[in-house]
Amino acid sequence: MRESVIYQEILEEGKAEGKAEGEAKGKAETTRKLVLNLLRMGIMSLEQIAEVTELSVEEVQTLQQEIQKA
């Protein structure tokens, strides 16, 4: 079974999907940390942070609320 071409193709596809998912999660966490740091610094408006990070203003506001709760 492990030697079959179809098995190998499915296995490679699964690995590629897993890698892409991991990269996306890593990028999202990095962006989250960046937004939180910019908000704490208070040197940029929400709109500027949204533009730089390619998030919506609403997403930035949600992270801002996270800081305020802490």
Contacts in CASP RR format, 6 or more apart in sequence:
PFRMAT RR
TARGET T0000
AUTHOR 0000-0000-0000
METHOD contacts of the structure
MODEL  1
MRESVIYQEILEEGKAEGKAEGEAKGKAETTRKLVLNLLRMGIMSLEQIA
EVTELSVEEVQTLQQEIQKA
1 7 0 8 1.000
2 8 0 8 1.000
31 53 0 8 1.000
31 54 0 8 1.000
31 55 0 8 1.000
32 63 0 8 1.000
34 53 0 8 1.000
35 49 0 8 1.000
35 53 0 8 1.000
35 55 0 8 1.000
35 60 0 8 1.000
35 63 0 8 1.000
36 63 0 8 1.000
36 66 0 8 1.000
36 67 0 8 1.000
38 44 0 8 1.000
38 49 0 8 1.000
38 52 0 8 1.000
39 49 0 8 1.000
39 60 0 8 1.000
39 63 0 8 1.000
39 64 0 8 1.000
39 67 0 8 1.000
40 67 0 8 1.000
44 52 0 8 1.000
46 57 0 8 1.000
46 60 0 8 1.000
46 61 0 8 1.000
46 64 0 8 1.000
47 57 0 8 1.000
49 55 0 8 1.000
49 60 0 8 1.000
50 56 0 8 1.000
50 57 0 8 1.000
50 59 0 8 1.000
50 60 0 8 1.000
53 60 0 8 1.000
END
